[in-house]
């Protein structure tokens, strides 16, 4: 039996905004509506963002991380989260 897809997807593109990620993700996860997933693409951050995203995804299976090994720019990150 296939698992049902969430009602909607929240897409986040991140590049070196690690200082804001905990508050951003906490706000999303505090919502009373819970049938969603968070697809977040890290665009090769060098500020520890990837570790923050990885820890958050371990704590909540709705967070689906993707990591670029180097900065590819906003367009590439945006296209990645919408695939």
MARTIMI-649596 format. One line per field, with one value per atom (N, C-alpha, C, O): atom name; residue in three letters; x, y, z. Coordinates in nm, 3 decimals, always signed. Layout:
REM residues N
site = (CA/...)
code = (Ala/...)
px = (X/...)
py = (Y/...)
pz = (Z/...)
***
This chain:
REM residues 83
site = (N/CA/C/O/N/CA/C/O/N/CA/C/O/N/CA/C/O/N/CA/C/O/N/CA/C/O/N/CA/C/O/N/CA/C/O/N/CA/C/O/N/CA/C/O/N/CA/C/O/N/CA/C/O/N/CA/C/O/N/CA/C/O/N/CA/C/O/N/CA/C/O/N/CA/C/O/N/CA/C/O/N/CA/C/O/N/CA/C/O/N/CA/C/O/N/CA/C/O/N/CA/C/O/N/CA/C/O/N/CA/C/O/N/CA/C/O/N/CA/C/O/N/CA/C/O/N/CA/C/O/N/CA/C/O/N/CA/C/O/N/CA/C/O/N/CA/C/O/N/CA/C/O/N/CA/C/O/N/CA/C/O/N/CA/C/O/N/CA/C/O/N/CA/C/O/N/CA/C/O/N/CA/C/O/N/CA/C/O/N/CA/C/O/N/CA/C/O/N/CA/C/O/N/CA/C/O/N/CA/C/O/N/CA/C/O/N/CA/C/O/N/CA/C/O/N/CA/C/O/N/CA/C/O/N/CA/C/O/N/CA/C/O/N/CA/C/O/N/CA/C/O/N/CA/C/O/N/CA/C/O/N/CA/C/O/N/CA/C/O/N/CA/C/O/N/CA/C/O/N/CA/C/O/N/CA/C/O/N/CA/C/O/N/CA/C/O/N/CA/C/O/N/CA/C/O/N/CA/C/O/N/CA/C/O/N/CA/C/O/N/CA/C/O/N/CA/C/O/N/CA/C/O/N/CA/C/O/N/CA/C/O/N/CA/C/O/N/CA/C/O/N/CA/C/O/N/CA/C/O/N/CA/C/O/N/CA/C/O/N/CA/C/O)
code = (Unk/Unk/Unk/Unk/Unk/Unk/Unk/Unk/Unk/Unk/Unk/Unk/Unk/Unk/Unk/Unk/Unk/Unk/Unk/Unk/Unk/Unk/Unk/Unk/Unk/Unk/Unk/Unk/Unk/Unk/Unk/Unk/Unk/Unk/Unk/Unk/Unk/Unk/Unk/Unk/Unk/Unk/Unk/Unk/Unk/Unk/Unk/Unk/Unk/Unk/Unk/Unk/Unk/Unk/Unk/Unk/Unk/Unk/Unk/Unk/Unk/Unk/Unk/Unk/Unk/Unk/Unk/Unk/Unk/Unk/Unk/Unk/Unk/Unk/Unk/Unk/Unk/Unk/Unk/Unk/Unk/Unk/Unk/Unk/Unk/Unk/Unk/Unk/Unk/Unk/Unk/Unk/Unk/Unk/Unk/Unk/Unk/Unk/Unk/Unk/Unk/Unk/Unk/Unk/Unk/Unk/Unk/Unk/Unk/Unk/Unk/Unk/Unk/Unk/Unk/Unk/Unk/Unk/Unk/Unk/Unk/Unk/Unk/Unk/Unk/Unk/Unk/Unk/Unk/Unk/Unk/Unk/Unk/Unk/Unk/Unk/Unk/Unk/Unk/Unk/Unk/Unk/Unk/Unk/Unk/Unk/Unk/Unk/Unk/Unk/Unk/Unk/Unk/Unk/Unk/Unk/Unk/Unk/Unk/Unk/Unk/Unk/Unk/Unk/Unk/Unk/Unk/Unk/Unk/Unk/Unk/Unk/Unk/Unk/Unk/Unk/Unk/Unk/Unk/Unk/Unk/Unk/Unk/Unk/Unk/Unk/Unk/Unk/Unk/Unk/Unk/Unk/Unk/Unk/Unk/Unk/Unk/Unk/Unk/Unk/Unk/Unk/Unk/Unk/Unk/Unk/Unk/Unk/Unk/Unk/Unk/Unk/Unk/Unk/Unk/Unk/Unk/Unk/Unk/Unk/Unk/Unk/Unk/Unk/Unk/Unk/Unk/Unk/Unk/Unk/Unk/Unk/Unk/Unk/Unk/Unk/Unk/Unk/Unk/Unk/Unk/Unk/Unk/Unk/Unk/Unk/Unk/Unk/Unk/Unk/Unk/Unk/Unk/Unk/Unk/Unk/Unk/Unk/Unk/Unk/Unk/Unk/Unk/Unk/Unk/Unk/Unk/Unk/Unk/Unk/Unk/Unk/Unk/Unk/Unk/Unk/Unk/Unk/Unk/Unk/Unk/Unk/Unk/Unk/Unk/Unk/Unk/Unk/Unk/Unk/Unk/Unk/Unk/Unk/Unk/Unk/Unk/Unk/Unk/Unk/Unk/Unk/Unk/Unk/Unk/Unk/Unk/Unk/Unk/Unk/Unk/Unk/Unk/Unk/Unk/Unk/Unk/Unk/Unk/Unk/Unk/Unk/Unk/Unk/Unk/Unk/Unk/Unk/Unk/Unk/Unk/Unk)
px = (+0.083/+0.000/+0.088/+0.179/+0.062/+0.139/+0.098/-0.019/+0.194/+0.162/+0.100/+0.137/+0.008/-0.060/+0.035/+0.112/+0.027/+0.107/+0.045/-0.077/+0.127/+0.072/-0.016/-0.006/-0.101/-0.192/-0.116/-0.155/-0.009/+0.073/+0.218/+0.253/+0.301/+0.445/+0.489/+0.452/+0.569/+0.634/+0.774/+0.848/+0.811/+0.942/+1.030/+0.989/+1.152/+1.247/+1.380/+1.432/+1.432/+1.568/+1.654/+1.615/+1.769/+1.854/+1.998/+2.052/+2.057/+2.201/+2.255/+2.229/+2.329/+2.394/+2.296/+2.327/+2.181/+2.086/+2.063/+1.953/+2.168/+2.159/+2.108/+2.040/+2.141/+2.098/+1.946/+1.891/+1.878/+1.733/+1.659/+1.539/+1.728/+1.661/+1.589/+1.475/+1.649/+1.576/+1.441/+1.341/+1.439/+1.315/+1.216/+1.097/+1.266/+1.181/+1.114/+0.992/+1.194/+1.140/+1.050/+0.947/+1.086/+1.002/+0.864/+0.762/+0.862/+0.734/+0.647/+0.526/+0.708/+0.633/+0.580/+0.463/+0.663/+0.624/+0.525/+0.463/+0.508/+0.412/+0.269/+0.176/+0.250/+0.116/+0.022/+0.064/-0.104/-0.202/-0.238/-0.272/-0.231/-0.250/-0.118/-0.013/-0.121/+0.005/+0.025/+0.128/-0.070/-0.059/+0.019/-0.037/+0.147/+0.235/+0.374/+0.407/+0.455/+0.597/+0.674/+0.622/+0.798/+0.886/+1.004/+1.088/+1.011/+1.123/+1.219/+1.184/+1.338/+1.436/+1.564/+1.624/+1.604/+1.728/+1.831/+1.809/+1.942/+2.052/+2.147/+2.196/+2.173/+2.250/+2.399/+2.460/+2.457/+2.600/+2.645/+2.753/+2.563/+2.596/+2.728/+2.769/+2.794/+2.920/+2.911/+3.013/+2.788/+2.768/+2.709/+2.664/+2.708/+2.650/+2.503/+2.441/+2.447/+2.306/+2.274/+2.170/+2.364/+2.335/+2.321/+2.237/+2.399/+2.389/+2.257/+2.195/+2.214/+2.087/+1.971/+1.879/+1.977/+1.872/+1.871/+1.764/+1.987/+1.995/+1.937/+1.863/+1.970/+1.917/+1.765/+1.696/+1.715/+1.569/+1.500/+1.393/+1.561/+1.498/+1.501/+1.413/+1.602/+1.605/+1.494/+1.442/+1.459/+1.357/+1.214/+1.120/+1.197/+1.062/+1.068/+1.133/+1.000/+1.007/+0.940/+0.953/+0.868/+0.807/+0.909/+0.883/+1.027/+1.132/+1.215/+1.275/+1.217/+1.287/+1.404/+1.384/+1.526/+1.640/+1.703/+1.705/+1.754/+1.837/+1.956/+1.941/+2.072/+2.194/+2.271/+2.298/+2.308/+2.400/+2.541/+2.559/+2.639/+2.776/+2.842/+2.939/+2.790/+2.841/+2.724/+2.618/+2.743/+2.638/+2.610/+2.699/+2.484/+2.443/+2.349/+2.315/+2.308/+2.221/+2.074/+2.032/+1.999/+1.858/+1.774/+1.685/+1.800/+1.719/+1.734/+1.635/+1.857/+1.882/+1.817/+1.756/+1.830/+1.770/+1.619/+1.554/+1.562/+1.416/+1.365/+1.262/+1.437/+1.396/+1.409/+1.327/+1.509/+1.529/+1.414/+1.367/+1.367/+1.263/+1.128/+1.040/+1.112/+0.983/+0.980/+0.880/+1.087/+1.089/+1.025/+1.017)
py = (-0.117/+0.000/+0.125/+0.137/+0.215/+0.338/+0.436/+0.442/+0.513/+0.613/+0.735/+0.770/+0.796/+0.914/+1.033/+1.053/+1.111/+1.234/+1.337/+1.339/+1.424/+1.530/+1.624/+1.631/+1.696/+1.790/+1.897/+1.933/+1.947/+2.045/+2.039/+1.978/+2.106/+2.110/+2.254/+2.344/+2.274/+2.403/+2.392/+2.299/+2.483/+2.478/+2.590/+2.707/+2.553/+2.651/+2.634/+2.523/+2.745/+2.749/+2.824/+2.930/+2.768/+2.829/+2.840/+2.748/+2.955/+2.973/+3.063/+3.183/+3.002/+3.074/+3.155/+3.268/+3.099/+3.163/+3.076/+3.072/+3.007/+2.917/+2.984/+2.920/+3.112/+3.180/+3.195/+3.213/+3.187/+3.202/+3.069/+3.063/+2.962/+2.834/+2.777/+2.734/+2.775/+2.717/+2.785/+2.717/+2.916/+2.990/+2.968/+2.951/+2.968/+2.945/+2.808/+2.797/+2.704/+2.569/+2.548/+2.481/+2.605/+2.592/+2.654/+2.599/+2.769/+2.834/+2.750/+2.741/+2.690/+2.604/+2.481/+2.445/+2.419/+2.296/+2.319/+2.223/+2.443/+2.475/+2.487/+2.498/+2.484/+2.501/+2.392/+2.279/+2.426/+2.326/+2.231/+2.116/+2.276/+2.189/+2.116/+2.181/+1.985/+1.909/+1.824/+1.758/+1.826/+1.739/+1.810/+1.846/+1.829/+1.895/+1.835/+1.764/+1.865/+1.833/+1.961/+2.054/+1.965/+2.079/+2.029/+1.953/+2.072/+2.037/+2.155/+2.266/+2.130/+2.239/+2.203/+2.098/+2.292/+2.274/+2.372/+2.493/+2.318/+2.403/+2.418/+2.319/+2.540/+2.573/+2.587/+2.688/+2.485/+2.486/+2.580/+2.638/+2.597/+2.688/+2.651/+2.534/+2.752/+2.733/+2.779/+2.794/+2.801/+2.857/+2.759/+2.800/+2.630/+2.532/+2.504/+2.427/+2.564/+2.542/+2.395/+2.345/+2.325/+2.185/+2.101/+2.012/+2.128/+2.056/+2.087/+1.999/+2.212/+2.252/+2.182/+2.132/+2.179/+2.113/+1.963/+1.905/+1.903/+1.758/+1.725/+1.628/+1.804/+1.780/+1.794/+1.715/+1.895/+1.916/+1.800/+1.757/+1.749/+1.639/+1.509/+1.424/+1.493/+1.376/+1.384/+1.282/+1.506/+1.528/+1.527/+1.511/+1.545/+1.548/+1.495/+1.554/+1.385/+1.319/+1.398/+1.362/+1.504/+1.588/+1.676/+1.729/+1.693/+1.775/+1.688/+1.590/+1.726/+1.651/+1.736/+1.824/+1.709/+1.793/+1.750/+1.632/+1.847/+1.827/+1.920/+2.034/+1.872/+1.952/+1.962/+1.861/+2.083/+2.104/+2.111/+2.169/+2.053/+2.056/+2.191/+2.223/+2.272/+2.409/+2.498/+2.450/+2.628/+2.723/+2.721/+2.744/+2.694/+2.693/+2.808/+2.829/+2.881/+2.996/+2.966/+2.850/+3.074/+3.064/+2.987/+2.912/+3.005/+2.934/+2.784/+2.711/+2.736/+2.592/+2.538/+2.432/+2.610/+2.567/+2.566/+2.474/+2.667/+2.674/+2.560/+2.500/+2.531/+2.420/+2.286/+2.197/+2.272/+2.148/+2.120/+2.007/+2.221/+2.197/+2.170/+2.111/+2.212/+2.190/+2.063/+2.036/+1.984/+1.858/+1.748/+1.634)
pz = (+0.000/+0.000/+0.000/+0.082/-0.092/-0.102/+0.008/+0.048/+0.055/+0.156/+0.088/-0.024/+0.155/+0.100/+0.101/+0.194/-0.004/-0.010/+0.081/+0.100/+0.138/+0.223/+0.142/+0.020/+0.211/+0.146/+0.068/-0.043/+0.125/+0.052/+0.095/+0.196/+0.015/+0.037/+0.059/-0.016/+0.162/+0.186/+0.129/+0.164/+0.042/-0.022/+0.032/+0.037/+0.073/+0.125/+0.053/+0.040/+0.005/-0.051/+0.051/+0.099/+0.082/+0.184/+0.134/+0.072/+0.161/+0.140/+0.251/+0.254/+0.342/+0.452/+0.538/+0.578/+0.566/+0.657/+0.781/+0.836/+0.822/+0.937/+1.063/+1.143/+1.081/+1.202/+1.209/+1.318/+1.095/+1.091/+1.081/+1.109/+1.042/+1.019/+1.141/+1.126/+1.260/+1.373/+1.399/+1.421/+1.396/+1.419/+1.305/+1.328/+1.183/+1.066/+1.073/+1.061/+1.094/+1.098/+1.219/+1.209/+1.333/+1.452/+1.428/+1.469/+1.362/+1.332/+1.240/+1.260/+1.141/+1.049/+1.123/+1.106/+1.204/+1.271/+1.386/+1.433/+1.430/+1.537/+1.486/+1.566/+1.357/+1.302/+1.351/+1.374/+1.366/+1.410/+1.296/+1.322/+1.173/+1.058/+1.036/+1.027/+1.027/+1.023/+0.898/+0.886/+0.805/+0.687/+0.576/+0.472/+0.599/+0.502/+0.513/+0.608/+0.412/+0.416/+0.391/+0.330/+0.437/+0.416/+0.333/+0.382/+0.208/+0.122/+0.125/+0.084/+0.175/+0.188/+0.114/+0.138/+0.025/-0.049/+0.005/+0.004/+0.051/+0.094/-0.024/-0.078/-0.062/-0.182/-0.153/-0.189/-0.089/-0.065/+0.045/+0.037/+0.148/+0.258/+0.324/+0.325/+0.379/+0.450/+0.596/+0.663/+0.645/+0.778/+0.879/+0.986/+0.847/+0.937/+0.911/+0.985/+0.809/+0.776/+0.753/+0.797/+0.685/+0.654/+0.780/+0.784/+0.881/+1.007/+1.078/+1.137/+1.071/+1.131/+1.062/+1.126/+0.929/+0.851/+0.879/+0.897/+0.884/+0.911/+1.048/+1.062/+1.149/+1.284/+1.285/+1.348/+1.217/+1.212/+1.142/+1.184/+1.035/+0.961/+1.042/+1.026/+1.126/+1.215/+1.320/+1.365/+1.357/+1.458/+1.406/+1.484/+1.275/+1.217/+1.075/+0.988/+1.051/+0.920/+0.809/+0.692/+0.842/+0.737/+0.668/+0.561/+0.730/+0.670/+0.577/+0.619/+0.448/+0.345/+0.293/+0.210/+0.341/+0.302/+0.170/+0.135/+0.099/-0.020/-0.005/+0.039/-0.042/-0.023/-0.154/-0.219/-0.192/-0.302/-0.241/-0.134/-0.310/-0.259/-0.277/-0.209/-0.368/-0.387/-0.426/-0.468/-0.412/-0.444/-0.593/-0.675/-0.628/-0.769/-0.802/-0.918/-0.703/-0.727/-0.698/-0.689/-0.685/-0.647/-0.749/-0.710/-0.875/-0.976/-0.963/-0.967/-0.948/-0.936/-0.809/-0.811/-0.699/-0.573/-0.583/-0.534/-0.647/-0.664/-0.751/-0.721/-0.856/-0.943/-0.870/-0.891/-0.786/-0.713/-0.616/-0.607/-0.542/-0.446/-0.512/-0.449/-0.636/-0.702/-0.786/-0.852/-0.784/-0.860/-0.780/-0.828)
***
